Amino acid sequence: MRHLYRIILTICAVLTLVCCSSVKGKVLNDNYMWFDCEANYATLSQPDSILFYLKKCQAIGFDNVVVDVKSIMGEVLYDSEIAPYMGDWEGVTRSRDYDMMQYFIDYGHQLGMRVFASLNVFAGGHNYFDRGIIYGEHSSWQSICYEKGQLVPISSIKTNYNGMLNPSNPEVQQYQMDILKEFVRKYPECDGLIFDRVRYDGMTADFSDLSRSQFEEYASVKVDNFPEDIISWWDEDGKLREGWVPGKHFKKWVEWRSGVIHDFVVNAHKELKAINPDLVIGDYTGAWYPTYYQVGVNWASQNYDPSKVAEYGFWASEDYHKTGYAEQLDVYMAGLYYTFITKDDVDRATGVVGQRTEAGMDNSLTYCYSVEGGAEIAKEITMGVVPVIGSIYVEQYLGDFTPFGPAVEQALKSTDGVMIFDIVHLNKHKLWDELEAAMKSKSTK
């Protein structure tokens, strides 16, 4: 019966993919180009530039674009009555009536492309620039981090550019939900939304008094030694450790945080589909599932139970699988941010793990940290309920872009499509020819 159930789920996912991959009857591919709002601010400040890059993307095999319209600072690139407007960036200014998103929609649909918007949800500041809503009227919403044995606001950690919010704060959730709903109403012709940063900053966040009280209510426990009963930086001799270790309530805490994100995604799905039933809802996360619990996210199917996998046993409770939200998504973008391309590359590695800079990553040499292996895990744990798009970070290969093309080819081979992050890196490093060759290589096989 379980085998039959998985077959049925796979068939449903394929039908969803076909139905959602069309514009006015035209069947489209599922390859996506991402436009970051900050990095491309100057480039996208001219309508003719938007049209130029849409045509360029389509010509090499991308029928879909994702336009970042809400920055990590909490500022938006459209006229909002709720969120602050991002009217300038690095010396370039825009008037409030410059409607970048509408240009994308109009030009994209004229070309027969799908246009998606991306919004950074639980992000509220850029710590390198001391800018964002956590540096203004919403400073109380920022995450409180238990960093190296000290409780500190995230805005004070200048080694971390992400000024993340506390996702469990009801005020934060309502504010972000209102922004999402406002956007969907404002742009009814937008084909879909891709959530980004619907997560915690990391395992060291959030340790506010609010989170403590919410967890105690959820778990029906009194945390006598907070935060050490969750995670601790101190050894038995009272000396500071190099890294945190789990406390006695750690596993339940991991479950609770993941439940916070699950509930928000479920609610967002319900609220946004009520406004626009045809809206495609997607999510973009890192693909390193074995350690992604650290950011409070379970993007697996609810039918995937990590507590039954030996290597996940120390963090996955018996109820953790209930926090999976793949069923809430129409498309899932898995960040395959790996130097290794194939599992054979991992086998041949001699201790060099490559660039590991993203939230929740560790330095283990496992198949998870390869494009091929990461894609396999993503497909396995989503269990066919949602199309998986292999997402490649161009500057993962900074210093030697030779593996970039093979990484794109592997993502196309191992998943249901590819997403390239970000177009600015293709321009900066002149990699358009390499990308086009990789796309053509797949299409001729």
Sequence and secondary structure as in RCSB ss.txt:
>XXXX:A:sequence
MRHLYRIILTICAVLTLVCCSSVKGKVLNDNYMWFDCEANYATLSQPDSILFYLKKCQAIGFDNVVVDVKSIMGE
VLYDSEIAPYMGDWEGVTRSRDYDMMQYFIDYGHQLGMRVFASLNVFAGGHNYFDRGIIYGEHSSWQSICYEKGQ
LVPISSIKTNYNGMLNPSNPEVQQYQMDILKEFVRKYPECDGLIFDRVRYDGMTADFSDLSRSQFEEYASVKVDN
FPEDIISWWDEDGKLREGWVPGKHFKKWVEWRSGVIHDFVVNAHKELKAINPDLVIGDYTGAWYPTYYQVGVNWA
SQNYDPSKVAEYGFWASEDYHKTGYAEQLDVYMAGLYYTFITKDDVDRATGVVGQRTEAGMDNSLTYCYSVEGGA
EIAKEITMGVVPVIGSIYVEQYLGDFTPFGPAVEQALKSTDGVMIFDIVHLNKHKLWDELEAAMKSKSTK
>XXXX:A:secstr
 HHHHHHHHHHHHHHHHHHHSEETTEE    EEEE TTTTTTGGGSHHHHHHHHHHHHHTT  EEEEEEE TTS 
BSS  SSS B  EETTEE  TT  HHHHHHHHHHHTT EEEEEEE SEEEETTTTBSGGGTTTGGGB EEEETTE
EEEGGG TT  EEEB TT HHHHHHHHHHHHHHHHH TT  EEEEE  S S TTB  SHHHHHHHHHHHT   SS
TTTTTEEEE TTS EEEEEEE TTHHHHHHHHHHHHHHHHHHHHHHHHHH TT EEEEEEES HHHHGGGT   S
 TT  GGGSGGGTTT  TTGGGG  GGG SEEEEE   SB SHHHHHH  S      STT     SGGGBHHHHH
HHHHHHHTTSS EEEEEEGGGGTT  TTHHHHHHHHHHHSS EEEE HHHHHHHT HHHHHHHHHHHHT 
